[in-house]
Amino acid sequence: MLRPEQHPAASLFVPGGAAIDIRYRITGYDGFVQPGHPLWQKSLPSMNRAARLSASADGATSKVITHAEYFEAVRAYLTGAGRSHIQQALAAHFPQNETLFEPARMDVVLEKHGEFYHPARIDILIYERSISLVLNVAVTPAGGDCMASEVAALGRVAPRLPPGTIPMVYGHAEVPGPSNLTMPMFLADWFNGFHEFHLSINPRDGRQGMVVWDTQDRPFYLSEQQQADVHRQVAFLLTRAYDPDTTDQVYPWHHAAGDFIVRISDASVVLRLITVRQYAPTLGGGDKGLDDEARLMALLVFFLNLTLRNRIDRLDGTGDMAWAGSRAVAATVRGAIEALSMALKRKLVDFLNSYDVSELMNVLRMVADRYALMPMEKDLIRAHLASHGEQLAAALQAVRHNP
């Protein structure tokens, strides 16, 4: 614990170099946080109900962590195991430099408090440039379990996706915390200029739209075409991540949790997937000995679930359950089809078009019951399932006639 008389900036020593200042900030508050600051000895906001239940199921007792203890643990990482991870990250940003990197300063910015992590943005000043990384920090047993799964999943998914579309993990470590608590952390890419997006009621016309939480300027709403492009890219990335041989997929994922982020540049839409909680087989499959029919059925289940889940969000991320408009259906179908190989695309489209609307509805109901993560999602899907099935059938016919 830093004593009140100590300077707010810690020091990270690079062999043969000068000390590096480490300063602490919290998003939404001006200035630096240090001993004597009103928030310094305040506890981090409590984790949500899902994480509490997970911790209780493990028989674990949640410990109260103060901002001071959080920043101290981050400093211990940056001055210890994280030093080599930072070197790897900087080497990725400056591939032409073969010498040891000596940053001039690091700012640790506590960004938000998620279900399992309290992520900090690490701004590194080096060569008159600022490089941003994310340090995800878990302070609960549930968060630690999630992190172990995610670090492994990110490594497995990365080869299937276009470079730069998910965070590169530069290293992870466990740092001793207060009261014998272990705080797992991992360092990865931070995507500058990207922001969370959610379904929201536009106050200008009272209609549902999609808002982007631009923290640098102000929130703004996307056009209908931009919204469709968001849904298309979500489907494209998740389908690219899907392994048709093993049936491994990214799941669970949630729009409400901000798993995807977006950047709008000159009206173009660029998407990133920033978390991969698990990477596991569809319907418990995964046996490389699956025959072609079983693989195709698993792909069908993945695809139908994708068309449903890509429409589910919470208003503004935390409000009532929300259902995206019909444009999301055709956009999801396009994105998924684009991600498949030509041979697999033909097989899936032919397979889907072998179902009439009533048969498709029956499969959709089974998929919805299997994959709904909570009762409210199941109720939402059931309320829209009939229209969704009709819209999906129309989108598939369009693909068939214009592949």
N, C-alpha and C positions, 0 to 999 in steps of 0.2 A: 504494500500500500504506500502511495506517495504521501509524504508528510506535507502539511499545509505550507511550510516554508520553502519547499522545493519548487524549482521552476516547472511550469506546465509542460515543457518540452523534454522528452526523454532523449537519449542519445544512442544511435546505432553506429557502432564502429566498424568500418571496413578495413581489413588489414592493409596497412600502408597508406591509409587515407585519413581524412579528417572526420570528426564526429558529424552525424547527421541528426538534425532536429526532427523530433516526432511530436506533432501537435494534435490535439483532440478537439473534435467538433461534433455537434448533433444537428442533423437536418431540421430546419424549422426554427433554430435559435441562432441569434447573432453572436459573433465572437467565438473565442476558444473556451473550452470547458477545462477547468483546473481546480485544484483544491481551493475551497472557499466559494466556488460557484454554487448557486442554489441547487443545481442538479447533481453535483458531484457525489454526494452520499445518498441520493435518492435511488430507489430500486428501479431496475428495468421494468417496463410494463409487463403484466402477467401474460403468460401464454394463454392461448384460447382453450376452449372447452375440449376440443379433439385431442390436443396435446396433453391436457390434464388427465383425460381418461386413459390415454396410452400410458402415461407415467404411473397412474394408479394400478393399471393392469399388470405392470411390471413389479408392483410392490415397492415402487420408488417414491420417495418423498421429495417434492420440489423444494429447492433451496432458493432463497431470495438473493439475487445478485444485484449489487449496486453498480452505477455507472463507473465509479472508481475501480471496482474490482474487474469490470468488463475491460476497461481501457488498460489496466495493469496486465491482464492476461494477453491482450493483443500486443502490448509492448514486449512481453516475454516471448511471444511468438516471433515478432519482427527482429528481435535481437538474438534469437536462438535458432530453432529449427527452420524458421521462415527465411533466414538470410539466404540460404541456397535456393529456395523457391523463388525469391525475388530476383536473384541472379538469372535463373532460367527464364522468368517472365521478361526481364529486360533484354535478354539475349534474343528473344522472339521479336521484340520491337526494334532492336538494333542489330540485325543479323550480320552487318558488315563489321561490327566491333568485336574483336577477339580478346579484349583485355577485361580486367575486373571492373565492374560498374561501381561508381561511387556517387550515388545520388546526393543532391544538395539538401533535400528536405523531404519529409513525408508528413502528410496530413491524414489522420484517421478520422473518417466522417461516419458516425453511426447513422445509417440511412433509415432503417425501419425495423419493425418487430413482427416477424412472420410467425407462422404456425409452429415451425421447428427451429428456425434460425433467427439470429440478430445480425444481419449482414452489415459490414462496414465497407465503405469505399476507401481505398488506399490511393491517395493522389501522390505521385512520386515526381519531384522536380529533378530533372536530369538533362544535361546538355541543352538548357534553356527551353526544354519541353516538359509538359506535364503528362505523365502516363498514369492512367487509372486502372486499378485492379479491384476485384472484390474479394474480401475475406469473410467467408461465411462462418459464423460462430454458433455452436450449439451449447446450451446451458442446462439441458435436461436430458435424461436417459432416452426419451423418445426422439429428441433431436439428434442425439449421437447415433442411434440406430438408423435414422433416416439418412444421416450423412454417410455412414459406411456404405449403405445401399447405393446412394447417389454417386459417390466417387467411383464406385465400380461400374455403375450403369453408364455414366458419361464416357468412360473409357471404351466401353463396348459399342456404344451408339455412334461415336464420333466418326469411325471409318465409313459409315453408311450415309453420312450427310455431307452436303457441300461445305468446304472449309469455311470456318468463321461463323457458322450458323448456330453453334452451341458453344458454351464456354470451354476453353482449354484449361484443364486442371494442371497447375504447376507444382502442387505438392500439398500434403495434408499432414497434420500432427496433432497430438494431444497435449494440451498445456495444463499444468496443475492450477487449480483455482482455489477459492476459499473453502474452508471446512472440508478438505479432502475431496472436493469436487474436481472431476476431470472435464475440461472443456475442449472438445474436438473442434478443429478448424481446417478449412481448406482454401487455398488461394487460387483464383481463376480470373478469367478475363471479365472486365467490366465494359459494357457496351455504351459508350458515350453517345448522347443524342437520341437514345431509345427510351421509350416511356411505356408505362402500363396503359392499357385501353380496356374499356368496359361498355356494355350496353347501358344506356342512360336516357332519361327523359329530357329532351332538348327544351329548355325554357322558352325558346323563341316561338315554337309552334306547338308545344305540348306533346309531340310525337316521340316515339322511341328512336334513338339513334345510337351512335357509337362515339364515345368521348375518349380523347387521348389526354392523359394527365401530364402535360408538358410542364415540368417543374422549373424550367429555365424561363419560360415566358408565362403562359397561362393555358388552362385546358381549352381544347377546341374539338369540334365535332367533324367527323369524316363525311365525305359525300357518300351516296349510295354505292357508287362504283368503287370507291376506296374501301368501303366496308366489305363488299364482295371480294375484293382482292385480298383483304385480311383473311377471310374464311378460306379462300383458295390456297393461300400460302401455308396456313395452318395444316390443311389437309395434305398438301404436297410434302411438307417436312415430316409429318407423322407417318405418311405412307412410305417415304424414302427410308425412314428408320425401321419400318416393319421388315422382318426377315421372312420371306416366303418359304424357306426351307425348314427353319426351326419354329416358325410362327411367333418369334419373339416380337414384342411391341412395347412402346413407351406407354405405361399405364400404372397408376392413375395419372391423369392430368386434368387441370381445371382452368377455365377462363377466369373464374372468380378469384383464383389464387394468384393471377398474374403470371402464369407460366410462360406466356408469350409476351414479347414487347415489340413495339413498332417505332419506326422512324419514317417521317414524311418529309421527303426532299424533292422540291420542284414538282409536287403533286404525286410523285412516285411513292410506292409503299414497299418498305423493306422490313422483314420480320426476323426475329430471333427467338429461339427456344432456350430459356435460361435455366430450366431445371428438368432433371430426369430422375424422378423418385425411384422408379423401378423399371427394369427391362426384362420382361418375362413372357412366356408363351401364351398364346391365345387359348382359352378354355383348357388350360392345363396340358397343352400339347408339348411340343418341343422335341419329340423323338425324330431324329433324322431319318428313321425308317418309315415315316408316314408315306402313304401312297399319294398319287396325284389328286385323287378325289378328296382325301382328307385335307390336303393342303389347300385345295380350292375352297372347301367348305370353311376352313379356318380363315382364309382371306375374306370370304363373304361376310363372316361374322365381324371381323375387324372393320370392314368397310361400312357395314350397316350401323355399327356402333359409332363410328366416326361421324356419319351423317347426323346422328342424333346429338352426340356430345358437342359437336361444333356449334350447335345452336343454343347451348345452355350457359347461362352466366347469372350473376347477381347484379341488380341495378347498382351502378357505381361501385361494384366489387363487393359490397357488404350488405346491400339492401335485399329486397324481395327477389325471389327467383325470377329470371327473365328468359325469354325465348326469342331468338333472332328471327328476322323476317324471312320470307320465302326465297329471297336472292341467295341466302346462305346455302340452300340445297344445291342448286346448279353449280355454285362456286366450289362447294366441297367435292362434288362429283368430278369437276374439271381438274381440281388440284390433285385428287387421288389418282385419277387416270393418267395424268401427266407424269406422275412419279414412277409408274410401273414400266417394266420393259415391254416392248411391243408384243411379244408372245404372251406374256401374262395379262396384258391389257385386253387382248382379243378373247382370251379364255374367260376373264372375269365379266366382260361386257356380254358375251354370249350366254354365260351362266345366269347373269342377272336378268337378261331379257327372256330367259326360258320360264320365268315366273310371271304369272298374271298378278294383277293388283291384290287380289284376295290372298294369294299364296305369299306374296311379298309382305303383306300385313301380318300374316301369321308368324313369319320369321322375325319381323321387326319386334313383335310383342315378346317373343322369346328372348331376343337380344336385349331389349329394354329391361326385362325382369332380371336377367342375368347380370347386367352391368350397372344398373342404377346404384349409385353410391349412398343414397340417403332417401328416405320416404318422400321428401319434398320433390326430389328429382323425378321419382317414379310418377308422382301425381302430375307433374308438369308435362312429362312425356305422354302420359295417357291422354291428357286433355288435348294434345296436338297431334296424336299419332295418326288419325285418319287423314288429315290434310297433309301431314308429312309424307305418308305413303303415296298419296296421289302426286304430290310435287316431285317426289323421288322417281316415280315411274315416268313422269314427263321428262325429267332431266336425263334419265337413262335412254329414253327413246331419242332424244336430241343427240346424245353421244353416238348412238347406233347409226343415225342417219348422217352425222357429220363428225366422224371420229377424229 
